[in-house]
Amino acid sequence: MNWQADLIAYRREKAVEAIEDAALLFDKKRLPATVNRIYYALFYEISALLLNKKLSSSKHAGIRSLFNQHFVKEGIVKVEIGRFFSRMFDFRQKGDYADFVRFDEAEVKEWLEKAQEYIKDLEVIINP
């Protein structure tokens, strides 16, 4: 295996771990931490997807931009996945850095379920 294939596999493993962590944290009612793990699960999976096209960025905004440009706008990935990823970035920022942030449990549960579904969708594109 080459280093790029190893890195893609590693990022996909990190995505699986992060979404599993999100489910565990949700069960403990740790909603800001759940949102953080949802975002990072998507981030790792999308990073793996980008690496398949030899694309990468050291910045979160760069990952979002490349994903939207090369996958969402090209019609390879559903627009709602791109929008959801951007929303999770914003919510993760608020949950990690803002004071007095509260998330609605039902909403976070919906986000968790969507993230699990979208990660499966992205895996199919990475590994058809």
C-alpha positions as a Markdown table, in Angstrom:
| # | Residue | x | y | z |
|---|---|---|---|---|
| 1 | Met | 0.0 | 0.0 | 0.0 |
| 2 | Asn | 1.1 | 3.5 | -0.6 |
| 3 | Trp | 1.0 | 6.3 | 1.9 |
| 4 | Gln | -2.0 | 7.9 | 0.3 |
| 5 | Ala | -4.1 | 4.7 | 0.5 |
| 6 | Asp | -2.9 | 4.3 | 4.1 |
| 7 | Leu | -4.0 | 7.8 | 5.0 |
| 8 | Ile | -7.4 | 7.3 | 3.3 |
| 9 | Ala | -7.9 | 4.1 | 5.4 |
| 10 | Tyr | -6.8 | 5.9 | 8.5 |
| 11 | Arg | -9.2 | 8.8 | 8.0 |
| 12 | Arg | -12.0 | 6.4 | 7.4 |
| 13 | Glu | -11.2 | 4.6 | 10.6 |
| 14 | Lys | -11.2 | 7.9 | 12.4 |
| 15 | Ala | -14.6 | 8.7 | 11.0 |
| 16 | Val | -16.0 | 5.4 | 12.3 |
| 17 | Glu | -14.5 | 6.0 | 15.7 |
| 18 | Ala | -15.8 | 9.6 | 15.9 |
| 19 | Ile | -19.4 | 8.6 | 14.9 |
| 20 | Glu | -19.3 | 5.8 | 17.4 |
| 21 | Asp | -18.1 | 8.2 | 20.1 |
| 22 | Ala | -20.9 | 10.6 | 19.1 |
| 23 | Ala | -23.5 | 7.9 | 19.8 |
| 24 | Leu | -21.9 | 7.1 | 23.2 |
| 25 | Leu | -21.8 | 10.7 | 24.2 |
| 26 | Phe | -25.4 | 11.2 | 23.0 |
| 27 | Asp | -26.5 | 8.4 | 25.3 |
| 28 | Lys | -24.8 | 10.2 | 28.2 |
| 29 | Lys | -26.6 | 13.5 | 27.2 |
| 30 | Arg | -23.3 | 15.2 | 26.4 |
| 31 | Leu | -24.8 | 17.2 | 23.6 |
| 32 | Pro | -22.0 | 19.7 | 22.8 |
| 33 | Ala | -19.5 | 16.8 | 22.8 |
| 34 | Thr | -21.8 | 14.8 | 20.6 |
| 35 | Val | -22.0 | 17.7 | 18.1 |
| 36 | Asn | -18.2 | 17.9 | 18.1 |
| 37 | Arg | -17.8 | 14.2 | 17.3 |
| 38 | Ile | -20.5 | 14.4 | 14.6 |
| 39 | Tyr | -18.6 | 17.2 | 12.9 |
| 40 | Tyr | -15.3 | 15.4 | 13.1 |
| 41 | Ala | -16.8 | 12.1 | 11.8 |
| 42 | Leu | -17.9 | 14.0 | 8.7 |
| 43 | Phe | -14.6 | 15.9 | 8.5 |
| 44 | Tyr | -12.5 | 12.6 | 8.5 |
| 45 | Glu | -14.8 | 10.9 | 6.0 |
| 46 | Ile | -14.8 | 13.9 | 3.7 |
| 47 | Ser | -11.0 | 14.2 | 4.1 |
| 48 | Ala | -10.7 | 10.6 | 2.9 |
| 49 | Leu | -12.9 | 11.3 | 0.0 |
| 50 | Leu | -10.8 | 14.3 | -1.0 |
| 51 | Leu | -7.6 | 12.3 | -0.8 |
| 52 | Asn | -9.1 | 9.9 | -3.4 |
| 53 | Lys | -8.8 | 12.8 | -5.8 |
| 54 | Lys | -5.4 | 13.8 | -4.4 |
| 55 | Leu | -7.0 | 16.9 | -2.8 |
| 56 | Ser | -6.3 | 18.1 | 0.7 |
| 57 | Ser | -6.2 | 21.2 | 2.9 |
| 58 | Ser | -4.7 | 22.0 | 6.3 |
| 59 | Lys | -7.7 | 24.2 | 7.1 |
| 60 | His | -11.3 | 23.2 | 7.9 |
| 61 | Ala | -12.5 | 26.0 | 5.6 |
| 62 | Gly | -10.3 | 24.5 | 2.8 |
| 63 | Ile | -11.8 | 21.0 | 3.3 |
| 64 | Arg | -15.3 | 22.5 | 3.1 |
| 65 | Ser | -14.5 | 24.5 | 0.0 |
| 66 | Leu | -12.8 | 21.6 | -1.8 |
| 67 | Phe | -15.6 | 19.2 | -0.9 |
| 68 | Asn | -18.2 | 21.7 | -2.3 |
| 69 | Gln | -16.3 | 22.5 | -5.4 |
| 70 | His | -15.3 | 18.9 | -6.4 |
| 71 | Phe | -18.1 | 16.8 | -5.1 |
| 72 | Val | -21.2 | 18.8 | -4.3 |
| 73 | Lys | -21.2 | 21.2 | -7.3 |
| 74 | Glu | -20.2 | 18.3 | -9.6 |
| 75 | Gly | -23.3 | 16.4 | -8.5 |
| 76 | Ile | -21.3 | 13.5 | -7.1 |
| 77 | Val | -22.6 | 14.2 | -3.6 |
| 78 | Lys | -26.1 | 15.4 | -2.6 |
| 79 | Val | -26.3 | 19.1 | -1.9 |
| 80 | Glu | -27.9 | 18.4 | 1.5 |
| 81 | Ile | -24.7 | 16.6 | 2.6 |
| 82 | Gly | -22.7 | 19.7 | 1.8 |
| 83 | Arg | -25.1 | 21.9 | 3.6 |
| 84 | Phe | -25.2 | 19.6 | 6.6 |
| 85 | Phe | -21.4 | 19.5 | 6.8 |
| 86 | Ser | -21.3 | 23.3 | 6.9 |
| 87 | Arg | -24.0 | 23.5 | 9.5 |
| 88 | Met | -22.2 | 20.9 | 11.7 |
| 89 | Phe | -19.0 | 23.0 | 11.4 |
| 90 | Asp | -20.9 | 26.1 | 12.6 |
| 91 | Phe | -22.6 | 24.2 | 15.5 |
| 92 | Arg | -19.3 | 22.5 | 16.5 |
| 93 | Gln | -17.7 | 26.0 | 16.6 |
| 94 | Lys | -20.5 | 27.3 | 18.9 |
| 95 | Gly | -20.5 | 24.2 | 21.1 |
| 96 | Asp | -16.7 | 24.3 | 21.5 |
| 97 | Tyr | -16.0 | 28.0 | 21.9 |
| 98 | Ala | -19.2 | 29.9 | 22.8 |
| 99 | Asp | -20.5 | 30.3 | 26.3 |
| 100 | Phe | -24.0 | 29.2 | 27.5 |
| 101 | Val | -24.7 | 27.1 | 24.3 |
| 102 | Arg | -27.4 | 24.6 | 24.7 |
| 103 | Phe | -28.4 | 22.1 | 22.0 |
| 104 | Asp | -31.9 | 20.5 | 21.8 |
| 105 | Glu | -31.7 | 16.7 | 22.4 |
| 106 | Ala | -34.1 | 15.8 | 19.6 |
| 107 | Glu | -32.3 | 17.9 | 17.2 |
| 108 | Val | -28.9 | 16.4 | 18.1 |
| 109 | Lys | -30.4 | 12.9 | 17.7 |
| 110 | Glu | -31.6 | 13.9 | 14.2 |
| 111 | Trp | -28.1 | 15.2 | 13.4 |
| 112 | Leu | -26.5 | 12.0 | 14.6 |
| 113 | Glu | -28.8 | 9.9 | 12.5 |
| 114 | Lys | -28.2 | 12.0 | 9.4 |
| 115 | Ala | -24.4 | 11.9 | 9.9 |
| 116 | Gln | -24.5 | 8.1 | 10.2 |
| 117 | Glu | -26.5 | 7.9 | 6.9 |
| 118 | Tyr | -24.3 | 10.5 | 5.1 |
| 119 | Ile | -21.1 | 8.7 | 6.2 |
| 120 | Lys | -22.4 | 5.5 | 4.6 |
| 121 | Asp | -23.2 | 7.5 | 1.5 |
| 122 | Leu | -19.7 | 8.9 | 1.3 |
| 123 | Glu | -18.1 | 5.5 | 1.9 |
| 124 | Val | -19.9 | 4.2 | -1.2 |
| 125 | Ile | -18.3 | 7.0 | -3.2 |
| 126 | Ile | -14.8 | 6.4 | -1.7 |
| 127 | Asn | -15.0 | 2.6 | -2.2 |
| 128 | Pro | -17.6 | 1.8 | -4.9 |
